[in-house]
Amino acid sequence: MKLTECQASTDYTKYWLSPYTNSQYPDFKTPYLKIKEDSAKDVKVDDIVYWVERSPSAAIERKISVQCGIIVDVYPDCYVANHLAVAEYITFRLYDEKTEKLFTDTASWREYFQNVSWRKYPSKKELSDSRNLFTFNRKPLYELIGGKPPNLKDIDAIKAAYKSGIICKRNDVVGYASCPYSEIDKGSWKPILKSDYESDNTTLSKSLTFATYDDAVRLKDCIEHEYDWVSGLTDEQYTLLEMDKALNKLVRDGMLESDARRIAYFMLKQKKLVDIEFRTLHGKFQWRSYDNKKWNNVNPENIPLIEDEV
């Protein structure tokens, strides 16, 4: 946001004054840029890196986390990474079997369900010792082969755990994105495997990919600090913030600042501003009331610019 500095804060940021709505905002950009300067350099395939991941509703649910992964592709403007996860093994037992089957790889896990046959559905008496047709559990592989969970903050420990197989790419976790179910048909049943597999490829901005956990945490703290500030805004303050975001995007894309000020002047004269939402579309500023489906264009050429009233 292209703003004019007006005062220094006592804690985290400086404050800036919007030239469009005359609103005052904390400067989250400066610390954000400093963090980006510490992004990982000379990243190669198979390097282990950290990044901050936000859920689509992160601003509401605060689902922001530091992730650790391994680089699988490097492009001129981005990286592609897979999440790292604790390797697991699966135990599986049908209700009438005495011993559990153990699976440590996805191939054998899937092969089992491909070869399992239909069987007679058991009576209530036959199921008396078991509430389910089968039991299914996932457990950390380090419990089976020895070892301990790795400290994801320690890059050397992660490298050692990855080499030993205690952690792996999330795609490689046995039975990734799959779960067994019972299929029943005319008095017969068999266990089947349903899979919702999706590629774990995650595209990362080069300036937001870090070589250490601590650097990623700094970015996470910066984001959470901004969320805390936004959550404390009144409805009117939040509306002005959204308007400023839209106008600044248009100015970055080539709109004259004087035209952005004209639009702000027009919008600030609207009644019930808190009931209005904004967006940009094809270089134009649009607005509508929340109870109206139609978007309205604002043509700055038709609005006089009164500098001292903006």
One Martini backbone bead per residue (centre of mass of N, CA, C, O) as a GRO file, in nm:
protein
  310
    1MET     BB    1   0.093   0.037   0.025
    2LYS     BB    2   0.068   0.376  -0.063
    3LEU     BB    3   0.195   0.563   0.199
    4THR     BB    4   0.204   0.799   0.467
    5GLU     BB    5   0.394   0.886   0.713
    6CYS     BB    6   0.294   0.984   1.066
    7GLN     BB    7   0.396   0.756   1.278
    8ALA     BB    8   0.513   0.598   1.565
    9SER     BB    9   0.523   0.319   1.732
   10THR     BB   10   0.573   0.120   2.037
   11ASP     BB   11   0.609  -0.174   1.897
   12TYR     BB   12   0.588  -0.304   1.575
   13THR     BB   13   0.509  -0.040   1.411
   14LYS     BB   14   0.411   0.167   1.171
   15TYR     BB   15   0.224   0.442   1.057
   16TRP     BB   16  -0.031   0.504   0.805
   17LEU     BB   17  -0.164   0.721   0.547
   18SER     BB   18  -0.431   0.750   0.355
   19PRO     BB   19  -0.500   0.916   0.041
   20TYR     BB   20  -0.817   0.826   0.026
   21THR     BB   21  -0.954   0.783   0.343
   22ASN     BB   22  -0.767   0.876   0.593
   23SER     BB   23  -0.649   0.624   0.703
   24GLN     BB   24  -0.501   0.427   0.964
   25TYR     BB   25  -0.207   0.210   0.935
   26PRO     BB   26  -0.028  -0.045   0.980
   27ASP     BB   27   0.308  -0.153   0.910
   28PHE     BB   28   0.347  -0.471   0.763
   29LYS     BB   29   0.552  -0.452   0.525
   30THR     BB   30   0.837  -0.409   0.642
   31PRO     BB   31   0.870  -0.676   0.806
   32TYR     BB   32   0.799  -0.854   0.564
   33LEU     BB   33   1.046  -0.773   0.388
   34LYS     BB   34   1.264  -0.865   0.592
   35ILE     BB   35   1.185  -1.161   0.585
   36LYS     BB   36   1.229  -1.206   0.275
   37GLU     BB   37   1.545  -1.163   0.294
   38ASP     BB   38   1.557  -1.463   0.456
   39SER     BB   39   1.536  -1.640   0.238
   40ALA     BB   40   1.606  -1.894   0.060
   41LYS     BB   41   1.906  -2.002  -0.099
   42ASP     BB   42   1.989  -2.208  -0.347
   43VAL     BB   43   1.765  -2.400  -0.424
   44LYS     BB   44   1.711  -2.755  -0.433
   45VAL     BB   45   1.662  -3.054  -0.503
   46ASP     BB   46   1.599  -3.206  -0.179
   47ASP     BB   47   1.546  -2.979  -0.013
   48ILE     BB   48   1.484  -2.845   0.305
   49VAL     BB   49   1.186  -2.667   0.402
   50TYR     BB   50   1.000  -2.366   0.486
   51TRP     BB   51   0.651  -2.268   0.559
   52VAL     BB   52   0.348  -2.089   0.528
   53GLU     BB   53   0.015  -2.195   0.615
   54ARG     BB   54  -0.314  -2.125   0.485
   55SER     BB   55  -0.625  -2.122   0.519
   56PRO     BB   56  -0.903  -1.999   0.366
   57SER     BB   57  -1.000  -1.924   0.691
   58ALA     BB   58  -0.768  -1.792   0.865
   59ALA     BB   59  -0.886  -1.512   0.965
   60ILE     BB   60  -1.098  -1.675   1.146
   61GLU     BB   61  -0.948  -1.961   1.251
   62ARG     BB   62  -0.629  -1.946   1.268
   63LYS     BB   63  -0.497  -2.133   1.027
   64ILE     BB   64  -0.163  -2.130   1.108
   65SER     BB   65   0.140  -2.279   0.968
   66VAL     BB   66   0.431  -2.461   0.991
   67GLN     BB   67   0.609  -2.605   0.725
   68CYS     BB   68   0.752  -2.915   0.604
   69GLY     BB   69   0.980  -2.985   0.322
   70ILE     BB   70   1.042  -3.101  -0.016
   71ILE     BB   71   1.204  -3.053  -0.301
   72VAL     BB   72   1.092  -3.128  -0.655
   73ASP     BB   73   1.097  -2.828  -0.783
   74VAL     BB   74   1.250  -2.579  -1.011
   75TYR     BB   75   1.177  -2.244  -1.083
   76PRO     BB   76   1.215  -1.919  -1.164
   77ASP     BB   77   0.940  -1.832  -0.960
   78CYS     BB   78   0.947  -2.126  -0.811
   79TYR     BB   79   0.838  -2.387  -0.598
   80VAL     BB   80   0.820  -2.746  -0.537
   81ALA     BB   81   0.650  -2.924  -0.275
   82ASN     BB   82   0.661  -3.164  -0.013
   83HIS     BB   83   0.542  -3.290   0.249
   84LEU     BB   84   0.631  -3.380   0.567
   85ALA     BB   85   0.603  -3.702   0.739
   86VAL     BB   86   0.521  -3.937   0.946
   87ALA     BB   87   0.574  -4.247   0.937
   88GLU     BB   88   0.378  -4.545   0.872
   89TYR     BB   89   0.166  -4.807   0.999
   90ILE     BB   90  -0.052  -5.093   0.941
   91THR     BB   91  -0.333  -5.238   1.100
   92PHE     BB   92  -0.517  -5.551   1.011
   93ARG     BB   93  -0.847  -5.701   1.103
   94LEU     BB   94  -1.058  -5.943   1.095
   95TYR     BB   95  -1.300  -6.063   1.302
   96ASP     BB   96  -1.198  -6.388   1.237
   97GLU     BB   97  -0.911  -6.307   1.315
   98LYS     BB   98  -0.619  -6.347   1.517
   99THR     BB   99  -0.438  -6.177   1.327
  100GLU     BB  100  -0.248  -5.923   1.221
  101LYS     BB  101  -0.192  -5.710   0.967
  102LEU     BB  102   0.104  -5.572   0.810
  103PHE     BB  103   0.178  -5.233   0.686
  104THR     BB  104   0.453  -5.034   0.507
  105ASP     BB  105   0.306  -5.019   0.219
  106THR     BB  106   0.098  -4.929  -0.039
  107ALA     BB  107   0.108  -5.171  -0.231
  108SER     BB  108   0.021  -5.397  -0.026
  109TRP     BB  109  -0.238  -5.260   0.069
  110ARG     BB  110  -0.382  -5.263  -0.211
  111GLU     BB  111  -0.349  -5.566  -0.282
  112TYR     BB  112  -0.528  -5.684  -0.064
  113PHE     BB  113  -0.804  -5.563  -0.181
  114GLN     BB  114  -0.781  -5.696  -0.465
  115ASN     BB  115  -0.781  -6.011  -0.331
  116VAL     BB  116  -1.025  -6.002  -0.180
  117SER     BB  117  -1.308  -6.177  -0.076
  118TRP     BB  118  -1.602  -6.286  -0.050
  119ARG     BB  119  -1.831  -6.307   0.237
  120LYS     BB  120  -2.008  -6.403   0.488
  121TYR     BB  121  -2.230  -6.269   0.682
  122PRO     BB  122  -2.241  -6.228   1.002
  123SER     BB  123  -2.358  -6.292   1.292
  124LYS     BB  124  -2.420  -6.171   1.598
  125LYS     BB  125  -2.260  -6.394   1.740
  126GLU     BB  126  -1.994  -6.364   1.570
  127LEU     BB  127  -1.983  -6.043   1.670
  128SER     BB  128  -1.961  -6.040   1.988
  129ASP     BB  129  -1.627  -5.983   1.995
  130SER     BB  130  -1.709  -5.766   1.764
  131ARG     BB  131  -1.810  -5.450   1.645
  132ASN     BB  132  -1.647  -5.519   1.385
  133LEU     BB  133  -1.536  -5.641   1.079
  134PHE     BB  134  -1.291  -5.446   1.149
  135THR     BB  135  -0.954  -5.346   1.210
  136PHE     BB  136  -0.794  -5.008   1.220
  137ASN     BB  137  -0.448  -4.887   1.221
  138ARG     BB  138  -0.233  -4.615   1.300
  139LYS     BB  139   0.132  -4.591   1.315
  140PRO     BB  140   0.431  -4.513   1.398
  141LEU     BB  141   0.723  -4.635   1.267
  142TYR     BB  142   0.920  -4.589   1.513
  143GLU     BB  143   0.778  -4.810   1.691
  144LEU     BB  144   0.885  -5.051   1.508
  145ILE     BB  145   1.210  -4.959   1.441
  146GLY     BB  146   1.284  -4.735   1.603
  147GLY     BB  147   1.291  -4.444   1.787
  148LYS     BB  148   1.198  -4.097   1.721
  149PRO     BB  149   1.059  -3.815   1.699
  150PRO     BB  150   1.115  -3.547   1.522
  151ASN     BB  151   1.256  -3.229   1.512
  152LEU     BB  152   1.124  -2.982   1.306
  153LYS     BB  153   1.342  -2.753   1.399
  154ASP     BB  154   1.564  -2.966   1.305
  155ILE     BB  155   1.733  -3.009   1.018
  156ASP     BB  156   1.922  -3.249   1.089
  157ALA     BB  157   1.701  -3.437   1.203
  158ILE     BB  158   1.537  -3.452   0.944
  159LYS     BB  159   1.749  -3.573   0.758
  160ALA     BB  160   1.789  -3.831   0.927
  161ALA     BB  161   1.489  -3.925   0.924
  162TYR     BB  162   1.465  -3.945   0.615
  163LYS     BB  163   1.694  -4.151   0.571
  164SER     BB  164   1.557  -4.372   0.779
  165GLY     BB  165   1.217  -4.339   0.745
  166ILE     BB  166   1.056  -4.177   0.969
  167ILE     BB  167   1.032  -3.986   0.734
  168CYS     BB  168   0.818  -3.848   0.465
  169LYS     BB  169   0.640  -3.817   0.217
  170ARG     BB  170   0.308  -3.783   0.221
  171ASN     BB  171   0.256  -3.963  -0.032
  172ASP     BB  172   0.427  -4.216   0.121
  173VAL     BB  173   0.221  -4.281   0.305
  174VAL     BB  174   0.060  -4.533   0.406
  175GLY     BB  175  -0.244  -4.496   0.267
  176TYR     BB  176  -0.281  -4.235   0.134
  177ALA     BB  177  -0.598  -4.121   0.119
  178SER     BB  178  -0.711  -4.388   0.271
  179CYS     BB  179  -1.001  -4.616   0.335
  180PRO     BB  180  -1.173  -4.858   0.491
  181TYR     BB  181  -1.455  -5.065   0.390
  182SER     BB  182  -1.785  -5.192   0.379
  183GLU     BB  183  -1.923  -5.433   0.155
  184ILE     BB  184  -2.273  -5.497   0.096
  185ASP     BB  185  -2.434  -5.809  -0.050
  186LYS     BB  186  -2.657  -6.036  -0.006
  187GLY     BB  187  -2.502  -6.153   0.268
  188SER     BB  188  -2.239  -6.010   0.179
  189TRP     BB  189  -1.877  -5.938   0.222
  190LYS     BB  190  -1.619  -5.675   0.192
  191PRO     BB  191  -1.326  -5.523   0.184
  192ILE     BB  192  -1.258  -5.183   0.101
  193LEU     BB  193  -1.093  -4.921  -0.092
  194LYS     BB  194  -1.082  -4.577  -0.038
  195SER     BB  195  -0.986  -4.297  -0.252
  196ASP     BB  196  -0.852  -3.937  -0.216
  197TYR     BB  197  -0.633  -3.866  -0.412
  198GLU     BB  198  -0.378  -3.613  -0.393
  199SER     BB  199  -0.163  -3.401  -0.472
  200ASP     BB  200   0.117  -3.258  -0.275
  201ASN     BB  201   0.173  -3.025  -0.441
  202THR     BB  202   0.355  -2.719  -0.357
  203THR     BB  203   0.349  -2.383  -0.415
  204LEU     BB  204   0.633  -2.158  -0.388
  205SER     BB  205   0.757  -1.879  -0.288
  206LYS     BB  206   1.077  -1.771  -0.286
  207SER     BB  207   1.031  -1.535  -0.060
  208LEU     BB  208   0.859  -1.779   0.128
  209THR     BB  209   1.126  -1.951   0.168
  210PHE     BB  210   1.289  -2.156   0.420
  211ALA     BB  211   1.576  -2.286   0.605
  212THR     BB  212   1.418  -2.212   0.874
  213TYR     BB  213   1.198  -2.217   1.129
  214ASP     BB  214   1.231  -1.929   1.250
  215ASP     BB  215   1.167  -1.769   0.990
  216ALA     BB  216   0.876  -1.878   0.960
  217VAL     BB  217   0.773  -1.773   1.234
  218ARG     BB  218   0.798  -1.473   1.171
  219LEU     BB  219   0.577  -1.477   0.957
  220LYS     BB  220   0.351  -1.587   1.131
  221ASP     BB  221   0.352  -1.351   1.334
  222CYS     BB  222   0.286  -1.131   1.128
  223ILE     BB  223   0.011  -1.241   1.040
  224GLU     BB  224  -0.121  -1.254   1.325
  225HIS     BB  225  -0.094  -0.954   1.385
  226GLU     BB  226  -0.285  -0.865   1.158
  227TYR     BB  227  -0.533  -1.026   1.249
  228ASP     BB  228  -0.563  -0.888   1.522
  229TRP     BB  229  -0.616  -0.608   1.406
  230VAL     BB  230  -0.862  -0.671   1.228
  231SER     BB  231  -1.048  -0.791   1.463
  232GLY     BB  232  -1.058  -0.480   1.600
  233LEU     BB  233  -1.242  -0.371   1.398
  234THR     BB  234  -1.472  -0.197   1.274
  235ASP     BB  235  -1.694  -0.190   1.027
  236GLU     BB  236  -1.593   0.078   0.907
  237GLN     BB  237  -1.288   0.018   0.906
  238TYR     BB  238  -1.308  -0.235   0.725
  239THR     BB  239  -1.430  -0.094   0.479
  240LEU     BB  240  -1.191   0.100   0.431
  241LEU     BB  241  -0.981  -0.118   0.390
  242GLU     BB  242  -1.110  -0.250   0.138
  243MET     BB  243  -1.099   0.004  -0.033
  244ASP     BB  244  -0.792   0.049  -0.023
  245LYS     BB  245  -0.714  -0.218  -0.154
  246ALA     BB  246  -0.854  -0.170  -0.423
  247LEU     BB  247  -0.712   0.101  -0.497
  248ASN     BB  248  -0.417  -0.002  -0.481
  249LYS     BB  249  -0.442  -0.209  -0.703
  250LEU     BB  250  -0.509  -0.009  -0.930
  251VAL     BB  251  -0.249   0.160  -0.903
  252ARG     BB  252  -0.051  -0.072  -0.957
  253ASP     BB  253  -0.207  -0.119  -1.251
  254GLY     BB  254  -0.228   0.224  -1.344
  255MET     BB  255  -0.380   0.409  -1.183
  256LEU     BB  256  -0.451   0.709  -1.090
  257GLU     BB  257  -0.448   0.870  -0.794
  258SER     BB  258  -0.667   1.078  -0.860
  259ASP     BB  259  -0.882   0.861  -0.930
  260ALA     BB  260  -0.885   0.721  -0.655
  261ARG     BB  261  -0.981   0.973  -0.499
  262ARG     BB  262  -1.248   1.007  -0.646
  263ILE     BB  263  -1.369   0.738  -0.561
  264ALA     BB  264  -1.353   0.785  -0.257
  265TYR     BB  265  -1.528   1.037  -0.252
  266PHE     BB  266  -1.781   0.896  -0.357
  267MET     BB  267  -1.806   0.663  -0.142
  268LEU     BB  268  -1.811   0.849   0.124
  269LYS     BB  269  -2.114   0.955   0.037
  270GLN     BB  270  -2.238   0.703   0.115
  271LYS     BB  271  -2.476   0.523   0.247
  272LYS     BB  272  -2.405   0.275   0.434
  273LEU     BB  273  -2.099   0.168   0.400
  274VAL     BB  274  -2.107  -0.112   0.565
  275ASP     BB  275  -2.311  -0.232   0.319
  276ILE     BB  276  -2.045  -0.242   0.140
  277GLU     BB  277  -1.883  -0.375  -0.147
  278PHE     BB  278  -1.569  -0.466  -0.311
  279ARG     BB  279  -1.406  -0.448  -0.642
  280THR     BB  280  -1.202  -0.573  -0.908
  281LEU     BB  281  -1.241  -0.524  -1.280
  282HIS     BB  282  -1.061  -0.466  -1.539
  283GLY     BB  283  -0.961  -0.185  -1.392
  284LYS     BB  284  -1.217  -0.163  -1.205
  285PHE     BB  285  -1.445  -0.012  -0.989
  286GLN     BB  286  -1.661  -0.189  -0.756
  287TRP     BB  287  -2.007  -0.189  -0.627
  288ARG     BB  288  -2.221  -0.310  -0.349
  289SER     BB  289  -2.476  -0.426  -0.191
  290TYR     BB  290  -2.549  -0.701  -0.003
  291ASP     BB  291  -2.866  -0.692  -0.127
  292ASN     BB  292  -2.706  -0.688  -0.411
  293LYS     BB  293  -2.613  -0.830  -0.726
  294LYS     BB  294  -2.528  -0.564  -0.849
  295TRP     BB  295  -2.270  -0.410  -1.012
  296ASN     BB  296  -2.089  -0.100  -0.981
  297ASN     BB  297  -1.954   0.147  -1.161
  298VAL     BB  298  -1.666   0.375  -1.140
  299ASN     BB  299  -1.621   0.696  -1.287
  300PRO     BB  300  -1.375   0.930  -1.237
  301GLU     BB  301  -1.447   1.144  -1.466
  302ASN     BB  302  -1.736   1.215  -1.305
  303ILE     BB  303  -1.544   1.320  -1.066
  304PRO     BB  304  -1.467   1.551  -0.856
  305LEU     BB  305  -1.170   1.700  -0.719
  306ILE     BB  306  -1.145   1.735  -0.357
  307GLU     BB  307  -0.881   1.744  -0.165
  308ASP     BB  308  -0.996   1.853   0.125
  309GLU     BB  309  -1.227   1.600   0.131
  310VAL     BB  310  -1.048   1.319   0.127
   0.00000   0.00000   0.00000
